[in-house]
Amino acid sequence: MKYIKDKPVRDLTADQFMKLSLAEEDRFLTVSLGEKINGMTVAHYIDEVKNLFFKDEFSKVVQDWNELRHECIEFAFEKLLYPVFRKELRIKLLDDAKNHIMKVCSDKMHNWLKVR
């Protein structure tokens, strides 16, 4: 495969992730899944979530609380949610690749066994 740096997951087809995973096991390459998730309206999804919990007032107390909310959101996403998302995505991609391989093999065996 060529050009796999910064390749979107949605562009992986058939058994490509299985090949990448096997190459990673053989230490030919390192697969890292998205450090940053893009949002719909802003550059990063975390910024989009921060806007949901932002209170628009000007007092010092409210601004301090907003800052604390921002830190909590960053901690929750960076340390808790993103690692779980990456792990689940890796498992799902491997499972999809295995299912594709099994389907191709079963179709091939079915064609071999099919006798008229």
N, C-alpha and C positions, 0 to 999 in steps of 0.2 A: 504494500500500500504506500502511496505517496501522499504527502501533505496532510499529516495527521495532527499537526500542532494547531491548537485552538479549534478543533473540529467540533461542531455542535453535535450533541447526542442524537438529535433527531435525524442527522444525516447518516448514522450508522445503519447499515442494512445487513440483512441475513445474519451471517456468522462472523461479521467483522469484529465485534467486541470479544468474541471467543478467541480469535486469532491474536488480538491485542493482549488479552489476558494471558494467553500461553506465552507470548513474547515477554511479558512482564515477569512471569514465573521463571523463564530462562534468563532473566536479567539483561535482555537486549534493549529494553526501554522501560520507562516509568510512566504509568497512567495516572494522571491526576484529574479528578472531576471538579469542575467549576468552583473556583474560590469565591467568585462574586456572581450573584444572580441578578440579571437585568430586570428592572421593573417595567411596568407598562407606561408610566408617565414620567419617571425620572430615571437617572442613570443606574442606580442600584436599588434593589428591592427593599433593603433595610431603610433607605431614606423615605421610600413610599410608606412603609409601616410607621416610621417615626411621625410622619405627617398626620396619621390617624390618631395619635395620642398627644398631639401638640395642643396646648391650650393657649389661645391668643389673648394674653393680657400682659400688662407692662410692669406689674409690681415685681419686686425683687424675689419674693417668696415663690410666685408662680414661675418665674424664670429659673429659679433653682430647682423647682419640681420638674420643670420641662427638661432640664439638663440631666437630672437623675433618671427620668423616664428614658431619655435617649441612651444613657449608659446601660440601663437594664435591658433595653431592646437589643442593643449591640451585643451585650453579653449573652443573652438568650439565643440569638441567632448564631453568632460566631462559635460559641462554646458548646451549646446544647443541640440546636436544631440542625445546623448545616452538617455536622458530622453524621447525624442519624440519616439525613437526606442522602448524603453521599453513599453511605453503606447500603441503604435500601435501593438506590439507583443502580449501584454495582450489581446487587443481587438480582434485580429485575432484568438488567441488560444481559447478564449471564443466563438467566432462565429463558429469556426470549431467544437467545442464540442457541441454547441447547434444544429448545422446542423446534426451532427451524431446522437444525441438523437432523433431529429425529424424524421430522416430516419428510425431508428430502430422502433420507435412508429408507423410510417405510414406503414412499412412493416408488423408489427404485426397486425395492424388493417385491413390491406388488406387481410391477411391470415384469420382473423376472419370473414370478410364479404364475402370472396370468397365462393360461394355456387355452387355446381354442381347439 
